Amino acid sequence: MHFDISQFIALISAIAILIILITQFKFHPFLALIISAGFLGVAAGLSPTQTIKSFEKGFGGVLGSTGLVVGLGTMLGGLLLESGGADKIANTFIRLGSVRLIPLTICIAALIIGLPHLFDVSFVMLVPLVYAIARRTRSQLMRIGIPMAAGLYVAHGLLLPHPAPTLAMTTYSADAGQAMFFGLLLAVPMVLLAGPVFTSFVMKTFPDLGRQDFSNDALPIEATEQSEKRSPSFFLAMLTILLPPMLMMCRTLAKNAVAPGSTAAEILNTIGDPIVSLLIAVLFAIYALGIRSGHSMQQLQKMLGKSLGPCAAIILILGAGGGLKEMLLATHVSTLIADSAMHWNISPLVLAWLVAALIRIAIGSATVAVVTTAGIVAPLAAHGVNLPLLVLATSTGGLMLSHVNDSGFWLFKEYFQLTVAETLKSWTLLVSFLSILGLIFVLLLNAIVS
């Protein structure tokens, strides 16, 4: 297709409108995505009626799959949180190692706990534990807090059912099992390097981060340990979290071992579907973490209802992102981008990471950055790119350089009582390190599997 400069200008203008509405006029991302998608459709030549229909089609298409995955994942996380299962996992990991190993163990525990939880929910839940550990071990607060945030953010950026990687997986039509498997392959070295190694480097480089030293009993946040009287066992809590990725990866790993179209293949395809695997895990959690621990169905209903509140806005943002993606298809702007990108001397993985990183820096929201980038880069998925790695490249790009326009920046600053400068030295450097590290590992993995 011949390159049309007017359509390219329409795309750039739509992205600029999205950024300005969010950063300057403080519009909610959901509204900003609707407005920018509508502008793109009309500016690229669609009639208002066609623009509306295209947006509705894209919105519904994303919510039909991604919305279910995010909703079920959030319910699973809510059950783990309210039943005491997440607290059981965290405390068990902390007791496994010596004081020297606490940065590593808290990072691993945060990664596991962060699998089904939204980042903000997991963070708020684990902060009191961080304060308690720092006081008990007479440690510097940031020596515990940075690894905890690293573990949660790796899960947030790489692993299903978190919104950003789930949306990218749906948009690129990538295999969920492969995306989860590759995500876990990347998560392990990233946690090892971002947990104890990065924390040690930052604490030595910026001594002012060690000003919160719990050699006395001062504790700005009251850290109360949850009673374990009714909490589930460590084994059941871990099994509940790991059940969805295990089912998804079983489908991927066993698909060549069974005859296509057979009953076994049908069963594997069903239980390995992200929606079904999460539904199975939620039902298992209702019994194993709830009923078995003495909770009534009425109490469990309240837990599940409470857990869905935080994900409502995210699901709407994902749907609006799907509308923007459909607008790119309806106006053929995505085809122009794909045809032009074939002549660029740059890997599609790097391109996806770079676009997501630039939008993330400008907007501040990792989810909106990935939503927007996936719609732009999706046509490249048809040109021999490893789709699960394209998911990870896009998602890790969305982690880049969190600063004052990101709610996570202020969450970290306020809960750990840091100055803006200290937050830039700790939180901003951490997420930027994770993003760059993620791209490096994606490219290395791509070289191996290719």
VENCORPE-V922518 format. One record per residue. N is the residue number from 1. RES is the residue in three letters. SS is DSSP state (h for helix, s for strand, l for the rest). D_CENTER is the distance of its C-alpha to the mean C-alpha in Angstrom with 1 decimal. Layout:
# VENCORPE-V922518
n->{N & N}
res->{RES & RES}
ss->{SS & SS}
d_center->{D_CENTER & D_CENTER}
This chain:
# VENCORPE-V922518
n->{1 & 2 & 3 & 4 & 5 & 6 & 7 & 8 & 9 & 10 & 11 & 12 & 13 & 14 & 15 & 16 & 17 & 18 & 19 & 20 & 21 & 22 & 23 & 24 & 25 & 26 & 27 & 28 & 29 & 30 & 31 & 32 & 33 & 34 & 35 & 36 & 37 & 38 & 39 & 40 & 41 & 42 & 43 & 44 & 45 & 46 & 47 & 48 & 49 & 50 & 51 & 52 & 53 & 54 & 55 & 56 & 57 & 58 & 59 & 60 & 61 & 62 & 63 & 64 & 65 & 66 & 67 & 68 & 69 & 70 & 71 & 72 & 73 & 74 & 75 & 76 & 77 & 78 & 79 & 80 & 81 & 82 & 83 & 84 & 85 & 86 & 87 & 88 & 89 & 90 & 91 & 92 & 93 & 94 & 95 & 96 & 97 & 98 & 99 & 100 & 101 & 102 & 103 & 104 & 105 & 106 & 107 & 108 & 109 & 110 & 111 & 112 & 113 & 114 & 115 & 116 & 117 & 118 & 119 & 120 & 121 & 122 & 123 & 124 & 125 & 126 & 127 & 128 & 129 & 130 & 131 & 132 & 133 & 134 & 135 & 136 & 137 & 138 & 139 & 140 & 141 & 142 & 143 & 144 & 145 & 146 & 147 & 148 & 149 & 150 & 151 & 152 & 153 & 154 & 155 & 156 & 157 & 158 & 159 & 160 & 161 & 162 & 163 & 164 & 165 & 166 & 167 & 168 & 169 & 170 & 171 & 172 & 173 & 174 & 175 & 176 & 177 & 178 & 179 & 180 & 181 & 182 & 183 & 184 & 185 & 186 & 187 & 188 & 189 & 190 & 191 & 192 & 193 & 194 & 195 & 196 & 197 & 198 & 199 & 200 & 201 & 202 & 203 & 204 & 205 & 206 & 207 & 208 & 209 & 210 & 211 & 212 & 213 & 214 & 215 & 216 & 217 & 218 & 219 & 220 & 221 & 222 & 223 & 224 & 225 & 226 & 227 & 228 & 229 & 230 & 231 & 232 & 233 & 234 & 235 & 236 & 237 & 238 & 239 & 240 & 241 & 242 & 243 & 244 & 245 & 246 & 247 & 248 & 249 & 250 & 251 & 252 & 253 & 254 & 255 & 256 & 257 & 258 & 259 & 260 & 261 & 262 & 263 & 264 & 265 & 266 & 267 & 268 & 269 & 270 & 271 & 272 & 273 & 274 & 275 & 276 & 277 & 278 & 279 & 280 & 281 & 282 & 283 & 284 & 285 & 286 & 287 & 288 & 289 & 290 & 291 & 292 & 293 & 294 & 295 & 296 & 297 & 298 & 299 & 300 & 301 & 302 & 303 & 304 & 305 & 306 & 307 & 308 & 309 & 310 & 311 & 312 & 313 & 314 & 315 & 316 & 317 & 318 & 319 & 320 & 321 & 322 & 323 & 324 & 325 & 326 & 327 & 328 & 329 & 330 & 331 & 332 & 333 & 334 & 335 & 336 & 337 & 338 & 339 & 340 & 341 & 342 & 343 & 344 & 345 & 346 & 347 & 348 & 349 & 350 & 351 & 352 & 353 & 354 & 355 & 356 & 357 & 358 & 359 & 360 & 361 & 362 & 363 & 364 & 365 & 366 & 367 & 368 & 369 & 370 & 371 & 372 & 373 & 374 & 375 & 376 & 377 & 378 & 379 & 380 & 381 & 382 & 383 & 384 & 385 & 386 & 387 & 388 & 389 & 390 & 391 & 392 & 393 & 394 & 395 & 396 & 397 & 398 & 399 & 400 & 401 & 402 & 403 & 404 & 405 & 406 & 407 & 408 & 409 & 410 & 411 & 412 & 413 & 414 & 415 & 416 & 417 & 418 & 419 & 420 & 421 & 422 & 423 & 424 & 425 & 426 & 427 & 428 & 429 & 430 & 431 & 432 & 433 & 434 & 435 & 436 & 437 & 438 & 439 & 440 & 441 & 442 & 443 & 444 & 445 & 446 & 447 & 448 & 449 & 450}
res->{MET & HIS & PHE & ASP & ILE & SER & GLN & PHE & ILE & ALA & LEU & ILE & SER & ALA & ILE & ALA & ILE & LEU & ILE & ILE & LEU & ILE & THR & GLN & PHE & LYS & PHE & HIS & PRO & PHE & LEU & ALA & LEU & ILE & ILE & SER & ALA & GLY & PHE & LEU & GLY & VAL & ALA & ALA & GLY & LEU & SER & PRO & THR & GLN & THR & ILE & LYS & SER & PHE & GLU & LYS & GLY & PHE & GLY & GLY & VAL & LEU & GLY & SER & THR & GLY & LEU & VAL & VAL & GLY & LEU & GLY & THR & MET & LEU & GLY & GLY & LEU & LEU & LEU & GLU & SER & GLY & GLY & ALA & ASP & LYS & ILE & ALA & ASN & THR & PHE & ILE & ARG & LEU & GLY & SER & VAL & ARG & LEU & ILE & PRO & LEU & THR & ILE & CYS & ILE & ALA & ALA & LEU & ILE & ILE & GLY & LEU & PRO & HIS & LEU & PHE & ASP & VAL & SER & PHE & VAL & MET & LEU & VAL & PRO & LEU & VAL & TYR & ALA & ILE & ALA & ARG & ARG & THR & ARG & SER & GLN & LEU & MET & ARG & ILE & GLY & ILE & PRO & MET & ALA & ALA & GLY & LEU & TYR & VAL & ALA & HIS & GLY & LEU & LEU & LEU & PRO & HIS & PRO & ALA & PRO & THR & LEU & ALA & MET & THR & THR & TYR & SER & ALA & ASP & ALA & GLY & GLN & ALA & MET & PHE & PHE & GLY & LEU & LEU & LEU & ALA & VAL & PRO & MET & VAL & LEU & LEU & ALA & GLY & PRO & VAL & PHE & THR & SER & PHE & VAL & MET & LYS & THR & PHE & PRO & ASP & LEU & GLY & ARG & GLN & ASP & PHE & SER & ASN & ASP & ALA & LEU & PRO & ILE & GLU & ALA & THR & GLU & GLN & SER & GLU & LYS & ARG & SER & PRO & SER & PHE & PHE & LEU & ALA & MET & LEU & THR & ILE & LEU & LEU & PRO & PRO & MET & LEU & MET & MET & CYS & ARG & THR & LEU & ALA & LYS & ASN & ALA & VAL & ALA & PRO & GLY & SER & THR & ALA & ALA & GLU & ILE & LEU & ASN & THR & ILE & GLY & ASP & PRO & ILE & VAL & SER & LEU & LEU & ILE & ALA & VAL & LEU & PHE & ALA & ILE & TYR & ALA & LEU & GLY & ILE & ARG & SER & GLY & HIS & SER & MET & GLN & GLN & LEU & GLN & LYS & MET & LEU & GLY & LYS & SER & LEU & GLY & PRO & CYS & ALA & ALA & ILE & ILE & LEU & ILE & LEU & GLY & ALA & GLY & GLY & GLY & LEU & LYS & GLU & MET & LEU & LEU & ALA & THR & HIS & VAL & SER & THR & LEU & ILE & ALA & ASP & SER & ALA & MET & HIS & TRP & ASN & ILE & SER & PRO & LEU & VAL & LEU & ALA & TRP & LEU & VAL & ALA & ALA & LEU & ILE & ARG & ILE & ALA & ILE & GLY & SER & ALA & THR & VAL & ALA & VAL & VAL & THR & THR & ALA & GLY & ILE & VAL & ALA & PRO & LEU & ALA & ALA & HIS & GLY & VAL & ASN & LEU & PRO & LEU & LEU & VAL & LEU & ALA & THR & SER & THR & GLY & GLY & LEU & MET & LEU & SER & HIS & VAL & ASN & ASP & SER & GLY & PHE & TRP & LEU & PHE & LYS & GLU & TYR & PHE & GLN & LEU & THR & VAL & ALA & GLU & THR & LEU & LYS & SER & TRP & THR & LEU & LEU & VAL & SER & PHE & LEU & SER & ILE & LEU & GLY & LEU & ILE & PHE & VAL & LEU & LEU & LEU & ASN & ALA & ILE & VAL & SER}
ss->{l & l & l & l & h & h & h & h & h & h & h & h & h & h & h & h & h & h & h & h & h & h & h & l & l & l & l & l & h & h & h & h & h & h & h & h & h & h & h & h & h & h & h & l & l & l & l & h & h & h & h & h & h & h & h & h & h & h & h & h & h & h & h & h & h & h & h & h & h & h & h & h & h & h & h & h & h & h & h & h & h & h & h & l & h & h & h & h & h & h & h & h & h & h & h & h & l & l & h & h & h & h & h & h & h & h & h & h & h & h & h & h & h & l & l & l & l & l & h & h & h & h & h & h & h & h & h & h & h & h & h & h & h & h & h & h & l & l & l & s & h & h & h & h & h & h & h & h & h & h & h & h & h & h & h & h & h & h & l & l & l & l & h & h & h & h & h & h & h & h & h & h & l & l & l & h & h & h & h & h & h & h & h & h & h & h & h & h & h & h & h & h & h & h & h & h & h & h & h & h & h & h & h & h & h & l & h & h & h & h & h & l & s & l & l & l & l & l & l & l & l & l & l & l & l & l & l & l & l & l & l & l & l & h & h & h & h & h & h & h & h & h & h & h & h & h & h & h & h & h & h & h & h & h & l & l & l & l & l & l & l & l & h & h & h & h & h & h & h & h & h & l & l & h & h & h & h & h & h & h & h & h & h & h & h & h & h & h & h & h & h & h & h & l & l & l & h & h & h & h & h & h & h & h & h & h & h & h & h & h & h & h & h & h & h & h & h & h & h & h & h & h & h & h & h & h & h & h & h & h & l & l & h & h & h & h & h & h & h & h & h & l & l & l & l & l & l & h & h & h & h & h & h & h & h & h & h & h & h & h & h & h & h & l & l & h & h & h & h & h & h & h & h & h & h & h & h & h & h & h & h & h & l & l & l & l & h & h & h & h & h & h & h & h & h & h & h & l & l & l & l & l & l & l & l & l & h & h & h & h & h & h & h & h & h & l & l & l & l & h & h & h & h & h & h & h & h & h & h & h & h & h & h & h & h & h & h & h & h & h & h & h & h & h & h & h & h & h & h & l}
d_center->{35.0 & 36.7 & 34.5 & 34.8 & 34.4 & 34.4 & 31.3 & 29.5 & 30.6 & 29.4 & 25.8 & 25.9 & 27.4 & 24.8 & 22.0 & 24.3 & 24.9 & 21.1 & 20.8 & 24.1 & 23.5 & 20.4 & 21.6 & 25.4 & 25.9 & 22.9 & 22.3 & 19.4 & 16.8 & 17.8 & 21.5 & 20.9 & 19.3 & 22.2 & 24.8 & 23.6 & 23.4 & 26.8 & 28.2 & 27.1 & 28.8 & 32.0 & 32.2 & 31.7 & 34.6 & 33.4 & 35.5 & 33.9 & 34.2 & 32.5 & 29.7 & 29.2 & 29.4 & 26.9 & 24.3 & 25.0 & 24.7 & 21.3 & 20.0 & 21.3 & 20.2 & 16.5 & 16.9 & 19.0 & 16.3 & 12.7 & 14.0 & 15.4 & 12.5 & 10.3 & 13.7 & 14.7 & 11.6 & 12.1 & 15.7 & 15.3 & 13.5 & 16.3 & 19.0 & 17.8 & 17.8 & 21.1 & 23.0 & 22.6 & 20.9 & 18.0 & 20.8 & 22.8 & 20.3 & 19.8 & 23.6 & 24.5 & 22.5 & 24.1 & 27.5 & 27.2 & 27.7 & 30.0 & 29.4 & 28.8 & 25.9 & 24.1 & 21.6 & 20.6 & 20.8 & 18.7 & 16.0 & 16.1 & 16.4 & 13.3 & 11.3 & 13.0 & 12.8 & 9.1 & 8.7 & 9.8 & 9.3 & 7.7 & 7.5 & 10.9 & 12.5 & 11.9 & 13.1 & 16.1 & 17.0 & 17.2 & 19.0 & 22.3 & 22.1 & 21.6 & 24.7 & 26.6 & 26.0 & 27.0 & 30.1 & 31.1 & 30.8 & 32.2 & 29.2 & 27.8 & 25.0 & 22.7 & 23.4 & 21.5 & 19.0 & 17.6 & 16.8 & 15.2 & 12.8 & 12.3 & 11.5 & 8.9 & 7.2 & 7.5 & 6.0 & 2.8 & 3.6 & 5.8 & 6.3 & 7.3 & 7.6 & 4.2 & 5.6 & 5.0 & 5.9 & 8.0 & 9.7 & 10.5 & 11.8 & 13.9 & 15.2 & 16.2 & 17.6 & 16.2 & 17.0 & 14.3 & 16.1 & 16.3 & 12.7 & 12.0 & 15.1 & 14.4 & 10.9 & 12.9 & 15.6 & 13.7 & 12.0 & 15.6 & 17.3 & 14.5 & 14.7 & 18.5 & 18.8 & 16.5 & 17.7 & 21.5 & 22.4 & 20.6 & 21.5 & 25.1 & 25.3 & 24.1 & 26.3 & 29.3 & 28.8 & 28.3 & 30.7 & 30.2 & 26.8 & 29.0 & 30.9 & 29.3 & 31.2 & 31.7 & 35.2 & 36.4 & 35.2 & 33.7 & 30.5 & 29.1 & 26.7 & 28.4 & 26.8 & 28.1 & 27.5 & 26.9 & 29.8 & 29.3 & 32.2 & 30.2 & 26.9 & 26.1 & 26.7 & 24.3 & 24.8 & 23.9 & 20.8 & 19.6 & 20.7 & 18.9 & 15.5 & 16.4 & 18.2 & 15.7 & 14.7 & 18.4 & 19.5 & 17.3 & 18.5 & 22.0 & 22.3 & 21.4 & 23.6 & 26.5 & 26.8 & 29.5 & 31.4 & 32.3 & 34.4 & 32.6 & 33.6 & 34.7 & 34.0 & 31.9 & 29.8 & 29.4 & 28.3 & 25.7 & 24.3 & 24.2 & 22.6 & 20.1 & 18.8 & 15.2 & 16.9 & 19.8 & 18.2 & 16.1 & 19.3 & 21.2 & 19.0 & 19.3 & 23.1 & 23.4 & 21.7 & 24.1 & 26.9 & 25.9 & 24.2 & 26.1 & 29.5 & 30.3 & 29.6 & 32.0 & 29.9 & 31.5 & 30.0 & 30.4 & 28.4 & 25.6 & 25.7 & 25.2 & 22.2 & 20.6 & 21.6 & 20.4 & 16.9 & 16.6 & 17.5 & 14.3 & 12.4 & 15.5 & 14.8 & 11.3 & 13.0 & 15.8 & 13.9 & 12.5 & 16.1 & 17.5 & 15.5 & 17.0 & 20.3 & 20.0 & 19.4 & 22.4 & 24.4 & 23.9 & 25.3 & 28.1 & 29.3 & 29.1 & 27.3 & 24.7 & 27.6 & 29.2 & 26.1 & 25.9 & 29.7 & 29.7 & 26.8 & 28.9 & 31.4 & 29.1 & 29.2 & 25.5 & 23.1 & 20.8 & 17.9 & 19.0 & 19.5 & 16.0 & 14.6 & 17.4 & 17.1 & 13.4 & 14.4 & 17.4 & 16.0 & 13.3 & 16.4 & 18.5 & 16.4 & 14.1 & 11.1 & 8.1 & 7.7 & 11.4 & 11.6 & 9.8 & 11.7 & 14.9 & 14.7 & 14.1 & 17.3 & 19.2 & 18.5 & 18.7 & 22.5 & 22.2 & 20.7 & 24.3 & 25.7 & 25.2 & 21.7 & 19.8 & 17.2 & 14.6 & 14.9 & 14.7 & 11.3 & 10.2 & 12.5 & 11.0 & 7.4 & 9.0 & 11.4 & 9.2 & 8.9 & 12.7 & 15.2 & 14.0 & 17.4 & 19.5 & 17.9 & 14.5 & 14.5 & 12.6 & 15.6 & 18.0 & 16.4 & 16.8 & 20.2 & 21.7 & 20.8 & 22.0 & 24.9 & 24.5 & 26.1 & 24.3 & 25.6 & 24.4 & 20.9 & 21.0 & 22.4 & 19.8 & 16.4 & 16.7 & 18.1 & 15.5 & 12.4 & 14.9 & 16.0 & 12.6 & 12.2 & 15.8 & 15.7 & 13.0 & 15.3 & 18.3 & 17.2 & 16.1 & 19.6 & 21.3 & 19.9 & 20.9 & 24.4 & 24.7 & 23.8 & 25.7}
